[in-house]
Amino acid sequence: MSLLARLGPHLPYMRRYARALTGSQTAGDNYVRLSLEALAQGERALDNRYSPRVGLYHVFHAIWGTSGARLEDRTPDEVGSDPSQRLMRIAPRSRQAFLLTALEGFTPSEAAQILDTDFADTERLIAEAQREIDEELATDVLIIEDEPVIAADIEALVKELGHTVVDIATTRDEAIQAVARRAPGLVLADIQLADGSSGIDAVKDILGHYDVPVIFITAFPERLLTGERPEPTFLITKPFQPETVKAAIGQALFFHPGRSRKAA
């Protein structure tokens, strides 16, 4: 089996991870490209001890450690207010361990392999990242979701993180009306809505008036992660794990320059 055939199914998800890590589709895709080039040219090799997916992420982190991680060596005074720079204030290893487990679904043991550390250290890093992220964030959230059970699950998770759910919309029109009543600091949007309308169209309408971070929810992420057009940086796959939702919310809010804190 060719290298591309072995790694192909994992590339859309590694691109998602790279974008979350860097806060930029362009930067994230560039690090993925560098990783694939290193493999193709024989500069790096997949570790036979690991599964292809773990091995791929392991190579990505080796590349990141020699280039992207240099950005993380700066002191807090050298880090600006840009979202991707703000994220650098969180200890880099903690951030990586958190994203690998919460966003990408790796076990702590697999994350330890990817990061070349041990299980106990990985769990400590994850806990540190969660504490740091939670301290930064609190905002008003609009949920666009037509399935009541899923909407209730998302609402519970959002509240658990300390945010306020200002409305739950089931159609594009309801979403627009909700935003007119109260502008949110975050939008969680399904793609296929109750009346056949599109969550994507609802978000386009909202973004035409408000600068707000958005997380899309879909059962078919590969349809959006094609590399052929601008893509959502933050994407939750149905059925989702609670920790995945929490991680995506934290990263979307942390990266967005105009994020709004919860109204008093």
Short mmCIF file of the C-alpha atoms (twelve columns), coordinates in Angstrom:
data_MODEL
# 
_entry.id   MODEL 
# 
loop_
_atom_site.group_PDB 
_atom_site.id 
_atom_site.type_symbol 
_atom_site.label_atom_id 
_atom_site.label_alt_id 
_atom_site.label_comp_id 
_atom_site.label_asym_id 
_atom_site.label_seq_id 
_atom_site.Cartn_x 
_atom_site.Cartn_y 
_atom_site.Cartn_z 
_atom_site.pdbx_PDB_model_num 
ATOM 1   C CA . MET A 1   0.000   0.000  0.000  1 
ATOM 2   C CA . SER A 2   1.334   3.418  -0.965 1 
ATOM 3   C CA . LEU A 3   2.131   6.100  1.596  1 
ATOM 4   C CA . LEU A 4   -0.712  8.278  0.312  1 
ATOM 5   C CA . ALA A 5   -3.208  5.415  0.558  1 
ATOM 6   C CA . ARG A 6   -2.164  4.746  4.159  1 
ATOM 7   C CA . LEU A 7   -2.308  8.369  5.255  1 
ATOM 8   C CA . GLY A 8   -5.037  9.775  3.011  1 
ATOM 9   C CA . PRO A 9   -7.983  9.055  5.339  1 
ATOM 10  C CA . HIS A 10  -6.228  10.875 8.187  1 
ATOM 11  C CA . LEU A 11  -5.191  14.039 6.343  1 
ATOM 12  C CA . PRO A 12  -8.481  15.995 6.644  1 
ATOM 13  C CA . TYR A 13  -8.380  15.540 10.393 1 
ATOM 14  C CA . MET A 14  -4.724  16.458 10.725 1 
ATOM 15  C CA . ARG A 15  -5.446  19.605 8.734  1 
ATOM 16  C CA . ARG A 16  -8.226  20.408 11.211 1 
ATOM 17  C CA . TYR A 17  -5.811  19.886 14.089 1 
ATOM 18  C CA . ALA A 18  -3.105  21.992 12.449 1 
ATOM 19  C CA . ARG A 19  -5.556  24.852 11.941 1 
ATOM 20  C CA . ALA A 20  -6.674  24.682 15.567 1 
ATOM 21  C CA . LEU A 21  -3.049  24.628 16.738 1 
ATOM 22  C CA . THR A 22  -1.997  27.608 14.606 1 
ATOM 23  C CA . GLY A 23  -5.293  29.513 14.420 1 
ATOM 24  C CA . SER A 24  -4.952  29.797 10.654 1 
ATOM 25  C CA . GLN A 25  -5.995  27.610 7.740  1 
ATOM 26  C CA . THR A 26  -3.040  28.829 5.684  1 
ATOM 27  C CA . ALA A 27  -0.448  28.259 8.410  1 
ATOM 28  C CA . GLY A 28  -1.962  24.939 9.446  1 
ATOM 29  C CA . ASP A 29  -2.041  23.602 5.896  1 
ATOM 30  C CA . ASN A 30  1.550   24.715 5.410  1 
ATOM 31  C CA . TYR A 31  2.763   22.597 8.347  1 
ATOM 32  C CA . VAL A 32  0.807   19.622 7.047  1 
ATOM 33  C CA . ARG A 33  2.430   20.108 3.636  1 
ATOM 34  C CA . LEU A 34  5.904   20.282 5.188  1 
ATOM 35  C CA . SER A 35  5.215   17.057 7.084  1 
ATOM 36  C CA . LEU A 36  4.104   15.219 3.950  1 
ATOM 37  C CA . GLU A 37  7.091   16.519 1.999  1 
ATOM 38  C CA . ALA A 38  9.443   15.296 4.732  1 
ATOM 39  C CA . LEU A 39  7.865   11.839 4.520  1 
ATOM 40  C CA . ALA A 40  7.910   11.762 0.720  1 
ATOM 41  C CA . GLN A 41  11.550  12.852 0.548  1 
ATOM 42  C CA . GLY A 42  12.689  10.397 3.213  1 
ATOM 43  C CA . GLU A 43  13.656  13.118 5.692  1 
ATOM 44  C CA . ARG A 44  11.173  11.643 8.160  1 
ATOM 45  C CA . ALA A 45  9.637   8.174  8.462  1 
ATOM 46  C CA . LEU A 46  6.569   6.737  10.149 1 
ATOM 47  C CA . ASP A 47  7.467   4.939  13.366 1 
ATOM 48  C CA . ASN A 48  6.517   1.283  12.943 1 
ATOM 49  C CA . ARG A 49  5.658   1.057  16.633 1 
ATOM 50  C CA . TYR A 50  2.644   3.296  16.074 1 
ATOM 51  C CA . SER A 51  -0.547  3.167  14.025 1 
ATOM 52  C CA . PRO A 52  -0.406  5.161  10.753 1 
ATOM 53  C CA . ARG A 53  -2.489  7.960  12.275 1 
ATOM 54  C CA . VAL A 54  -0.382  8.252  15.418 1 
ATOM 55  C CA . GLY A 55  2.757   8.036  13.293 1 
ATOM 56  C CA . LEU A 56  1.540   10.823 11.022 1 
ATOM 57  C CA . TYR A 57  0.840   13.168 13.913 1 
ATOM 58  C CA . HIS A 58  4.182   12.207 15.430 1 
ATOM 59  C CA . VAL A 59  5.949   13.360 12.264 1 
ATOM 60  C CA . PHE A 60  3.866   16.552 12.221 1 
ATOM 61  C CA . HIS A 61  5.010   17.371 15.751 1 
ATOM 62  C CA . ALA A 62  8.625   16.721 14.825 1 
ATOM 63  C CA . ILE A 63  8.254   19.308 12.036 1 
ATOM 64  C CA . TRP A 64  6.374   21.696 14.312 1 
ATOM 65  C CA . GLY A 65  9.079   21.368 16.937 1 
ATOM 66  C CA . THR A 66  11.758  22.560 14.518 1 
ATOM 67  C CA . SER A 67  9.812   25.533 13.132 1 
ATOM 68  C CA . GLY A 68  6.443   26.479 14.605 1 
ATOM 69  C CA . ALA A 69  7.553   25.903 18.167 1 
ATOM 70  C CA . ARG A 70  10.112  28.683 17.786 1 
ATOM 71  C CA . LEU A 71  7.212   31.102 18.078 1 
ATOM 72  C CA . GLU A 72  6.534   29.654 21.519 1 
ATOM 73  C CA . ASP A 73  9.963   30.536 22.873 1 
ATOM 74  C CA . ARG A 74  9.063   34.200 23.207 1 
ATOM 75  C CA . THR A 75  8.341   35.730 26.599 1 
ATOM 76  C CA . PRO A 76  4.816   36.997 27.418 1 
ATOM 77  C CA . ASP A 77  5.954   40.599 26.869 1 
ATOM 78  C CA . GLU A 78  6.946   39.690 23.318 1 
ATOM 79  C CA . VAL A 79  3.561   38.161 22.508 1 
ATOM 80  C CA . GLY A 80  0.998   40.503 21.007 1 
ATOM 81  C CA . SER A 81  -2.800  40.574 21.123 1 
ATOM 82  C CA . ASP A 82  -3.404  38.641 17.903 1 
ATOM 83  C CA . PRO A 83  -5.428  35.474 18.678 1 
ATOM 84  C CA . SER A 84  -2.746  33.057 17.519 1 
ATOM 85  C CA . GLN A 85  -0.203  34.999 19.577 1 
ATOM 86  C CA . ARG A 86  -2.451  34.985 22.638 1 
ATOM 87  C CA . LEU A 87  -2.596  31.217 22.472 1 
ATOM 88  C CA . MET A 88  1.168   31.165 22.831 1 
ATOM 89  C CA . ARG A 89  0.717   32.299 26.441 1 
ATOM 90  C CA . ILE A 90  -0.619  28.835 27.206 1 
ATOM 91  C CA . ALA A 91  2.227   26.420 27.757 1 
ATOM 92  C CA . PRO A 92  2.721   24.863 24.310 1 
ATOM 93  C CA . ARG A 93  2.951   21.263 25.421 1 
ATOM 94  C CA . SER A 94  -0.222  21.633 27.468 1 
ATOM 95  C CA . ARG A 95  -2.058  23.068 24.485 1 
ATOM 96  C CA . GLN A 96  -0.896  20.285 22.194 1 
ATOM 97  C CA . ALA A 97  -1.845  17.502 24.621 1 
ATOM 98  C CA . PHE A 98  -5.259  19.059 25.133 1 
ATOM 99  C CA . LEU A 99  -5.983  19.390 21.419 1 
ATOM 100 C CA . LEU A 100 -4.762  15.904 20.597 1 
ATOM 101 C CA . THR A 101 -7.084  14.281 23.129 1 
ATOM 102 C CA . ALA A 102 -10.094 16.600 23.202 1 
ATOM 103 C CA . LEU A 103 -10.282 17.681 19.574 1 
ATOM 104 C CA . GLU A 104 -8.689  14.752 17.733 1 
ATOM 105 C CA . GLY A 105 -9.878  11.947 19.977 1 
ATOM 106 C CA . PHE A 106 -6.510  10.375 20.733 1 
ATOM 107 C CA . THR A 107 -6.192  8.580  24.036 1 
ATOM 108 C CA . PRO A 108 -3.740  10.061 26.545 1 
ATOM 109 C CA . SER A 109 -1.438  7.126  25.773 1 
ATOM 110 C CA . GLU A 110 -1.501  7.911  22.051 1 
ATOM 111 C CA . ALA A 111 -0.947  11.609 22.744 1 
ATOM 112 C CA . ALA A 112 2.056   10.647 24.848 1 
ATOM 113 C CA . GLN A 113 3.471   8.722  21.883 1 
ATOM 114 C CA . ILE A 114 2.890   11.668 19.560 1 
ATOM 115 C CA . LEU A 115 4.526   14.103 21.972 1 
ATOM 116 C CA . ASP A 116 7.316   11.722 23.057 1 
ATOM 117 C CA . THR A 117 6.326   11.910 26.718 1 
ATOM 118 C CA . ASP A 118 4.773   9.568  29.284 1 
ATOM 119 C CA . PHE A 119 1.146   8.973  30.260 1 
ATOM 120 C CA . ALA A 120 1.254   10.781 33.612 1 
ATOM 121 C CA . ASP A 121 2.882   13.846 32.097 1 
ATOM 122 C CA . THR A 122 0.303   13.927 29.300 1 
ATOM 123 C CA . GLU A 123 -2.600  13.892 31.760 1 
ATOM 124 C CA . ARG A 124 -0.963  16.701 33.719 1 
ATOM 125 C CA . LEU A 125 -0.530  18.745 30.536 1 
ATOM 126 C CA . ILE A 126 -4.179  18.249 29.582 1 
ATOM 127 C CA . ALA A 127 -5.399  19.410 32.997 1 
ATOM 128 C CA . GLU A 128 -3.146  22.480 32.896 1 
ATOM 129 C CA . ALA A 129 -4.438  23.507 29.468 1 
ATOM 130 C CA . GLN A 130 -8.069  23.125 30.500 1 
ATOM 131 C CA . ARG A 131 -7.543  25.344 33.540 1 
ATOM 132 C CA . GLU A 132 -5.792  28.044 31.524 1 
ATOM 133 C CA . ILE A 133 -8.389  28.056 28.768 1 
ATOM 134 C CA . ASP A 134 -11.359 28.136 31.141 1 
ATOM 135 C CA . GLU A 135 -9.912  31.132 32.950 1 
ATOM 136 C CA . GLU A 136 -9.846  33.119 29.695 1 
ATOM 137 C CA . LEU A 137 -13.356 32.531 28.450 1 
ATOM 138 C CA . ALA A 138 -16.985 33.370 29.181 1 
ATOM 139 C CA . THR A 139 -19.464 34.582 26.581 1 
ATOM 140 C CA . ASP A 140 -23.038 34.493 25.224 1 
ATOM 141 C CA . VAL A 141 -23.727 31.578 22.879 1 
ATOM 142 C CA . LEU A 142 -26.278 31.085 20.095 1 
ATOM 143 C CA . ILE A 143 -27.003 27.443 19.223 1 
ATOM 144 C CA . ILE A 144 -28.392 26.711 15.751 1 
ATOM 145 C CA . GLU A 145 -29.576 23.098 15.936 1 
ATOM 146 C CA . ASP A 146 -32.885 21.483 14.925 1 
ATOM 147 C CA . GLU A 147 -32.527 18.203 16.853 1 
ATOM 148 C CA . PRO A 148 -33.865 18.825 20.400 1 
ATOM 149 C CA . VAL A 149 -31.768 16.146 22.107 1 
ATOM 150 C CA . ILE A 150 -28.541 17.330 20.511 1 
ATOM 151 C CA . ALA A 151 -29.414 20.960 21.219 1 
ATOM 152 C CA . ALA A 152 -30.020 20.100 24.879 1 
ATOM 153 C CA . ASP A 153 -26.710 18.256 25.109 1 
ATOM 154 C CA . ILE A 154 -24.833 21.204 23.584 1 
ATOM 155 C CA . GLU A 155 -26.633 23.648 25.867 1 
ATOM 156 C CA . ALA A 156 -25.632 21.652 28.936 1 
ATOM 157 C CA . LEU A 157 -21.991 21.536 27.841 1 
ATOM 158 C CA . VAL A 158 -21.932 25.257 27.082 1 
ATOM 159 C CA . LYS A 159 -23.354 26.099 30.503 1 
ATOM 160 C CA . GLU A 160 -20.921 23.725 32.191 1 
ATOM 161 C CA . LEU A 161 -18.095 25.785 30.711 1 
ATOM 162 C CA . GLY A 162 -19.516 28.942 32.284 1 
ATOM 163 C CA . HIS A 163 -21.122 30.443 29.178 1 
ATOM 164 C CA . THR A 164 -24.685 31.716 28.737 1 
ATOM 165 C CA . VAL A 165 -26.985 30.277 26.051 1 
ATOM 166 C CA . VAL A 166 -28.933 33.249 24.713 1 
ATOM 167 C CA . ASP A 167 -31.097 31.283 22.257 1 
ATOM 168 C CA . ILE A 168 -31.547 27.974 20.416 1 
ATOM 169 C CA . ALA A 169 -32.625 28.399 16.778 1 
ATOM 170 C CA . THR A 170 -33.885 25.557 14.588 1 
ATOM 171 C CA . THR A 171 -33.998 27.410 11.244 1 
ATOM 172 C CA . ARG A 172 -32.092 30.102 9.378  1 
ATOM 173 C CA . ASP A 173 -34.855 32.671 10.013 1 
ATOM 174 C CA . GLU A 174 -34.945 31.889 13.733 1 
ATOM 175 C CA . ALA A 175 -31.178 32.334 13.907 1 
ATOM 176 C CA . ILE A 176 -31.354 35.764 12.287 1 
ATOM 177 C CA . GLN A 177 -34.163 36.816 14.629 1 
ATOM 178 C CA . ALA A 178 -32.202 35.572 17.649 1 
ATOM 179 C CA . VAL A 179 -29.144 37.592 16.708 1 
ATOM 180 C CA . ALA A 180 -31.293 40.681 16.180 1 
ATOM 181 C CA . ARG A 181 -32.522 40.339 19.751 1 
ATOM 182 C CA . ARG A 182 -29.074 39.774 21.261 1 
ATOM 183 C CA . ALA A 183 -25.708 39.539 19.561 1 
ATOM 184 C CA . PRO A 184 -23.828 36.408 20.704 1 
ATOM 185 C CA . GLY A 185 -20.143 36.019 21.391 1 
ATOM 186 C CA . LEU A 186 -20.113 32.541 19.817 1 
ATOM 187 C CA . VAL A 187 -22.288 30.616 17.345 1 
ATOM 188 C CA . LEU A 188 -22.600 26.815 17.295 1 
ATOM 189 C CA . ALA A 189 -24.292 25.904 14.013 1 
ATOM 190 C CA . ASP A 190 -25.630 22.698 12.530 1 
ATOM 191 C CA . ILE A 191 -25.563 22.551 8.736  1 
ATOM 192 C CA . GLN A 192 -28.851 20.810 7.914  1 
ATOM 193 C CA . LEU A 193 -31.778 22.573 9.626  1 
ATOM 194 C CA . ALA A 194 -35.405 21.695 10.307 1 
ATOM 195 C CA . ASP A 195 -37.102 23.495 7.409  1 
ATOM 196 C CA . GLY A 196 -34.477 22.497 4.868  1 
ATOM 197 C CA . SER A 197 -32.558 25.731 5.328  1 
ATOM 198 C CA . SER A 198 -28.805 25.769 5.786  1 
ATOM 199 C CA . GLY A 199 -26.828 26.618 8.873  1 
ATOM 200 C CA . ILE A 200 -24.062 27.755 6.536  1 
ATOM 201 C CA . ASP A 201 -26.389 30.387 5.040  1 
ATOM 202 C CA . ALA A 202 -27.520 31.441 8.501  1 
ATOM 203 C CA . VAL A 203 -23.905 31.947 9.550  1 
ATOM 204 C CA . LYS A 204 -23.157 33.958 6.400  1 
ATOM 205 C CA . ASP A 205 -26.055 36.259 7.280  1 
ATOM 206 C CA . ILE A 206 -24.809 36.650 10.837 1 
ATOM 207 C CA . LEU A 207 -21.208 37.296 9.827  1 
ATOM 208 C CA . GLY A 208 -22.444 39.996 7.455  1 
ATOM 209 C CA . HIS A 209 -23.327 42.053 10.532 1 
ATOM 210 C CA . TYR A 210 -21.285 40.682 13.432 1 
ATOM 211 C CA . ASP A 211 -17.685 39.586 13.915 1 
ATOM 212 C CA . VAL A 212 -18.253 36.411 15.898 1 
ATOM 213 C CA . PRO A 213 -16.471 33.018 16.081 1 
ATOM 214 C CA . VAL A 214 -18.395 30.084 14.629 1 
ATOM 215 C CA . ILE A 215 -18.206 26.326 15.155 1 
ATOM 216 C CA . PHE A 216 -19.984 24.160 12.585 1 
ATOM 217 C CA . ILE A 217 -21.562 20.810 13.440 1 
ATOM 218 C CA . THR A 218 -21.946 18.087 10.812 1 
ATOM 219 C CA . ALA A 219 -22.104 14.342 10.390 1 
ATOM 220 C CA . PHE A 220 -20.001 14.644 7.229  1 
ATOM 221 C CA . PRO A 221 -16.879 16.735 7.988  1 
ATOM 222 C CA . GLU A 222 -15.068 15.445 4.914  1 
ATOM 223 C CA . ARG A 223 -17.523 17.402 2.752  1 
ATOM 224 C CA . LEU A 224 -16.180 20.638 4.211  1 
ATOM 225 C CA . LEU A 225 -12.519 19.656 4.632  1 
ATOM 226 C CA . THR A 226 -11.680 19.378 0.948  1 
ATOM 227 C CA . GLY A 227 -8.929  21.980 0.600  1 
ATOM 228 C CA . GLU A 228 -10.722 23.371 -2.453 1 
ATOM 229 C CA . ARG A 229 -12.285 26.439 -0.800 1 
ATOM 230 C CA . PRO A 230 -12.122 28.437 2.437  1 
ATOM 231 C CA . GLU A 231 -13.054 26.057 5.230  1 
ATOM 232 C CA . PRO A 232 -14.342 26.432 8.780  1 
ATOM 233 C CA . THR A 233 -11.448 26.424 11.200 1 
ATOM 234 C CA . PHE A 234 -13.548 24.810 13.918 1 
ATOM 235 C CA . LEU A 235 -15.675 21.784 13.172 1 
ATOM 236 C CA . ILE A 236 -17.452 19.256 15.408 1 
ATOM 237 C CA . THR A 237 -18.300 15.857 13.974 1 
ATOM 238 C CA . LYS A 238 -21.596 14.133 14.828 1 
ATOM 239 C CA . PRO A 239 -21.902 12.074 16.911 1 
ATOM 240 C CA . PHE A 240 -19.612 14.126 19.107 1 
ATOM 241 C CA . GLN A 241 -17.876 13.570 22.414 1 
ATOM 242 C CA . PRO A 242 -18.416 16.172 25.163 1 
ATOM 243 C CA . GLU A 243 -14.679 16.873 25.410 1 
ATOM 244 C CA . THR A 244 -14.588 17.568 21.676 1 
ATOM 245 C CA . VAL A 245 -17.240 20.256 22.041 1 
ATOM 246 C CA . LYS A 246 -15.432 21.792 24.996 1 
ATOM 247 C CA . ALA A 247 -12.121 21.880 23.157 1 
ATOM 248 C CA . ALA A 248 -13.592 23.413 20.013 1 
ATOM 249 C CA . ILE A 249 -15.407 26.101 22.011 1 
ATOM 250 C CA . GLY A 250 -12.256 26.970 23.921 1 
ATOM 251 C CA . GLN A 251 -10.120 27.216 20.809 1 
ATOM 252 C CA . ALA A 252 -12.698 29.176 18.776 1 
ATOM 253 C CA . LEU A 253 -13.103 31.762 21.504 1 
ATOM 254 C CA . PHE A 254 -9.421  31.965 22.316 1 
ATOM 255 C CA . PHE A 255 -8.400  32.524 18.713 1 
ATOM 256 C CA . HIS A 256 -11.041 35.096 17.813 1 
ATOM 257 C CA . PRO A 257 -9.745  38.686 18.137 1 
ATOM 258 C CA . GLY A 258 -13.159 40.238 18.777 1 
ATOM 259 C CA . ARG A 259 -14.562 37.629 21.127 1 
ATOM 260 C CA . SER A 260 -17.095 38.995 23.605 1 
ATOM 261 C CA . ARG A 261 -17.163 38.077 27.237 1 
ATOM 262 C CA . LYS A 262 -20.431 37.179 28.919 1 
ATOM 263 C CA . ALA A 263 -22.667 40.156 29.397 1 
ATOM 264 C CA . ALA A 264 -22.966 41.368 32.978 1 
# 
